[in-house]
Amino acid sequence: MTPEGADAYRACRTYCDAIRAGDRKAVARAITLLESTRADHTELGQRVLEQLVPYTGAGIRVGITGPPGVGKSTFIESLGLQLIEQGCRVAVLAVDPSSPVTGGSILGDKTRMERLAQREEAFIRPSPSSGSLGGVAHRTRESMLVVEAAGYDVVLVETVGIGQSEVTVASMVDFFCVLLQPGAGDGLQGIKKGVLELADALVVTKADGDQRTLAERTRIDHEQALSLLRPVSPHWRPRVLTVSALNGEGVADVWRTVQEHRQALEAAGELDERRRRQARAWLHALVEEGLGRAFRSHPEVARRMEAVESDVLTRKSTPAAAARELLRAFLGGSQGPA
């Protein structure tokens, strides 16, 4: 082994040992490596992750989404604190919109979950979405494995709740929870059917004070809507709940629902199958991403791209013919797909 290789091995073991011991700083550093655009950082982060994989998978993965202002952070903090009181260690992977200037995280979830952030049993990681599909951070799945290896029992993945983020987060968790405002979408306006179909539970927030009655009416409306849809799993009928994160009412019911869902899917063998499907989809997505990156950086493709695009824009060539030309260049002259 070369001196450089020995140094890399020692660095990897140092990270892995610290993470397995539950060192929050080591967990944060490992995630930073995985999110880095520097090749040496990424390589070390991937080595660490490969060593940690055998220690992952035990956590309960819960996705939480909803429109801005629905109270996601308040709900997550209340849920996290209750779980800690039950003896759990809780990790929150909160995906923030990226700053258009710095590319960094804007919202800063540690400032929005101040009480939870102060607890030793909690780990909160705001990550910039970096423009990835639906606002879900590119490395969220890998971050999830790191915190599981560090012994966190529950992993809460929060997204900004816009566009395709619901679809993306649902593809990486065991339980998918959609938060709703009281009165959100009179007659179910403002919520997509696709989101309803993905949800394992809908949770109406701010069910307190003057909004309590409206929250209950919203719950009933969405419960009726769900009854008309085919559930994601034949072993689970999605539920609609109300909560007040400010006073904690209903939060325990949400967690009880998560546990009942897990028990139902485990009994049917569906939980393991769901995770296998997610891992397979993740693999294929990474392969496609890598191929796309290799294609765009290929010298011959880069040389021809501007001219080929110009031919398409001026209607001298069809997109299909142009694509075949670029694929032939990428494949070294062999025939690309028709």
C-alpha positions, 0 to 999 in steps of 0.5 A: 500500500502506498503512503497516500493509500495508507493515509486514506485508509486511516482517515476512512477508519477514523471517520467510521469509528467516530460515526459508529460511536455516535460522534455528531461532529464526525457525522456532520463531516462525513455528510459534508464530504459526500456533498462536496464537489471536490473529487478528493472529498467525494472519494473519501466520503464514498469510502466511508459510506461503503464501510458503514453500509453493513451498519445501516437499515435499522432506522425508521425513515419518515418523509415529511412534506407540505407547502411553505408555512404549513408548520413543518419545522414546528411539527418536526421539532415537537415530534422529535422532542417526544421521541427523545423522551421515549428514548429514541435518537432522532436525525432530521435531514432538512432540505433547504432551497439553495441560494442562487448566489452561493449555492448554500442552504438558505433557511437554516433549520437549526434556527427553526428547531432551536429546542431540538437542536440543543438536545444531544440525542438529536442531529439536524442537518440542513442541506442545500437542494443544489437545484436537484429535482423537486428540491430534494438534496442530491446526497440525502439518501447517502446522508440517511445511511450515515446517520443510521450507521451512527445509531439514530433510531428515527430519520425524518426527511423534510422537504420544501414541498414544491414540485416533484419533491413529494415524489422524490422523498416518497421514493426514499422513506418507509412512511410518507407524511403530507402536512396540510393547512386547515382549510387547505384547498376548499373542495380539495383545491391546491392539493394534487391527486398524485400527492394524496396517492403517495401519502401514508398519512395526511396531517392537518396542522394548527388544529388549535384555537379558532382553527380547530373546527376548520382543521377538523372539517379539512380532515373529514374532507380529505378522509372522504377523498382518500376513500375514493383512491386506491391505496399505495399498499394493499396492507395499509389504508392511509389515515388523516389526522389533526395536530397542534404542534404548538401544544403537542396535541395529536403528535403522539397519534401521528407517531403511533400511526407510523408504528402501526404502518410499519408493523402492518408492512413488516408482517406482510413482508412489504417493508423489505420489498419496498426498500429493495425497490428503492435501492434498485431505483437509486442504483439505476438513477445513479447510473443514468446520472453518471452516463449523462455526465460522461456524455456531456463531458465527452470531448467529441460531443462537446465539440459537436454540440453547438453545431448540432443544436444550431441545426435543430433550432434552424430546422436543418435537422430533427432532434432525433437525428441530432441525438443519433449523431451525438450518441454516435460521437459518444460511442466512438462511431458505433450506431446509437439508438434510433 
